[in-house]
């Protein structure tokens, strides 16, 4: 059974879907591994380290993907007209494709996988269950994005993070506000705290207050009776009343005025990111303040953020809209993502039959988009019909 690791070709993507460590462990399963030449260069992994681990190095994508039973990628393959190569056309019918496929924003790709007979699996749909934690790519990548966001903010910020007492005077500590306390937000809190900032955070879920405080941050929210009951038994946030929203907005607006660093992390799968920071908020901030919008690729949490740009407003506030944050820390991100994929392969591997799929397994059902020429994920059941009628 052949596993192919092609080079990523989408703009700005520096990650790779395998590391020398995971190649060794995949080989130990009795599987053949072929890595396209240059696939790991963006993550400081030259071809020789893959060769030393037991992989074959293919000169190009066509050679790497030829007759591959399993294809491991970071991002979805290019289709005809998207770049200089139609990657999907090089993948054989019946092959398994595992990648971060972003299907909500690329429904035409889902239809294309089905038409090509490729069994496509979206790694970002990994269910949040105990045995799948080690396969959770959203967590592994968001964790690094939260860290890198704080580091990027430090490089854009014209002053120091920690309090510094010197003979020439005292430098006050920076104030950092994290909006959204998921995986990225928690890491941002921890990193900003380690760098010496005074850290605060907000979230719509009352249960995260304790997590924020455990990391040394203060929690910002209108903590009335409605807020205390704002989480369902399943851990999701309830819709808040208009009155509560007004109170919370006023509190946040007053808090943002005093902040030097604001990092926003709110994303909703399949929908435009919610606006958390308005133009009025930005206008109230001090010159030299920095906003990092981790949701810029889905429309942004900050009004005025622009994808791939650092915008400086009239009042001297920087709004940072870098794309693909995990790729900005590619070496670490690749090592973790490769382990996520390895864990999945190990869970699917059978000593006698190699990698086999139990289509009734809850992990397989959660991440499967297409099977045997059909779209099987319920969220995209109408995809083929929609594409045909456009």
Residue, then its C-alpha position, 0 to 999 in steps of 0.5 A: x500500500x502506497x502513501x503519497x506526500x505531495x508538495x503543497x502548492x497553495x499560496x502561502x502554505x509552508x506546512x507539509x503532511x509528514x515528518x521524518x518521525x511519522x514516516x518511520x512509524x508509517x513504514x513500521x506499519x508495512x506501508x510504502x511512503x513516497x514524498x515529492x521532492x521539496x515537500x518539506x522545505x517550507x518547514x525546514x525539512x529537506x529531502x534527505x531527512x525523509x530519505x533517511x527515514x525510509x521514504x522514496x523521493x519522487x521528482x514531481x507530483x505526478x510521480x509521487x501520486x501515481x498509483x497512491x492508495x492514500x494521499x496525505x495533504x495539508x490543504x485541498x488539492x488544486x483543481x484545473x484552472x487553480x494553479x499550474x497543476x491539476x492535482x486532483x486529476x493525478x489522484x487515482x480513483x478509489x484513493x483515500x485523501x486526508x487533508x484540511x479540505x475547507x469544504x464549507x468554502x469550497x463546495x465545488x471541490x467536494x463535488x469534484x472529489x466525488x466525480x473523480x472517485x476519490x474518497x475524501x476526508x476532512x481532517x477539520x471535522x474530527x469529532x471531539x471525543x476522547x479517542x480522537x484527541x490525538x487526531x484533532x488538527x483544529x486543536x493542534x493548529x489553533x494552539x500554535x496560531x494563538x502563540x504566534x499571534x502574540x509573538x506577531x503582536x509583540x513585533x508590531x507593538x512599539x513598546x515592551x510587554x513586561x514592566x521594566x524598572x530601570x535607572x532611566x525610569x519605569x516601562x509600564x506593562x502592556x495590556x493584552x485582551x483576548x476575545x474568544x477563549x478556545x484553544x487559540x485564545x487559551x494559548x494566547x493568554x498563556x503566551x502573553x502572560x509569560x511575556x509579562x503583559x497584563x492579560x484579560x479575556x472574554x467569551x460567551x461561555x461562563x465555564x471558561x472564566x475559571x480557565x482564564x483565571x487559572x492562566x493568570x488572566x482576568x475575565x471580562x463579562x457582565x456576570x448576571x444571572x442570565x450569563x451564569x445560565x448561558x451554556x447548554x448541557x452540551x457545552x454550547x453558548x445560548x443566544x443572549x437577550x438584546x439587553x444582555x448584549x447591550x450591557x456586554x457591548x458597553x463593557x467591552x467598549x470601555x475595556x478596549x479603550x485601555x488595551x494595547x494588544x487585542x487578539x480576536x479568535x471567534x470563528x463559526x464553521x460555514x459562516x462569516x466570522x462575527x464582528x467583535x471589534x467595531x470601527x468605533x472600538x478601533x477609533x477609541x484605542x491608543x496610537x500604537x495599539x495592535x489588533x490581531x484578527x485570527x478570523x480574517x480569512x472568514x471575513x474577520x472579527x475586526x472591522x477594517x481588517x484586510x486579508x494578508x495586510x497590516x493596516x494602520x488606521x488614522x489614529x495610529x492603530x495597527x490591524x494585522x490580517x495575516x492569512x494562515x497563521x499555522x503556516x507562519x510557524x510551519x515547522x512546529x505546525x507540520x510536526x503536530x499535523x503529521x502526528x495527527x495524521x499518523x494517529x488516524x492511520x494507526x487507528x485505521x490500520x489492520x496487520x493483515x489488511x493494511x489501512x481499512x475503513x469501517x464506514x460505521x466508525x464514528x470518526x470515519x463517519x464524521x470526517x468522510x465527505x465522499x465515498x465511491x463517487x458519492x457525497x456522503x457527508x450530510x452537510x453537503x448532501x445537495x452539493x452535487x445538485x447545487x454545482x450542476x444547476x449553477 
